[in-house]
Amino acid sequence: MLNSILKGITKIFGSKSERDLKLIYPLVSEINAEYSKLSILSNDELRGKTTEFRNFIKEKLSEIDLEISNLVSNTEDENTELTEKETIFKEIEKLRKQRNEEIEIALKEILPQAFAVVKETARRFTELKTLSVTATDHDRYLTTITKTKKPVLIDGEKAIWTKNWCRMEHGALRCAVNWRHSFT
């Protein structure tokens, strides 16, 4: 009896997974639309998307970050009374909660683009033997931290990465995405 009632409800409202898929499919469509735009980008342009995302989020939070910074400065003033500081700290706490909400909104706004960038990056990692990009300070730093098997080779202004997907280790296949220069 109960089983037949549950089946009837499922027919009317759909199963949990069906309802979840209805929510996700529009997002997947947006991601795929963004993804289709990325194949024409150079490796440097694709890499630059991360900076674009950071700047977008920073811009979205700039007003509230300035407000928080000003309030923190007020608490550091020796002439500010203790009770006034307490009020300021409560206001800072409210603003930090609001900031978290604004971060969530900003992240949801760039989510389709960010997922598309990850998808395109994964495609390139899979298909390319080497990846050449304009060297950044981080790339140069990576060349200094190890003596052997450097993760990247710097050639003038270019950073050259190669992929190493899977290897046998202690009788087991160990898979990881390791980008490092190949000297062969």
Summary of the structure (lengths in Angstrom):
residues: 184
radius of gyration: 24.9
end to end distance: 69.6
largest distance: 75.0
contacts: 427
relative contact order: 0.09
helix: 65%
strand: 16%
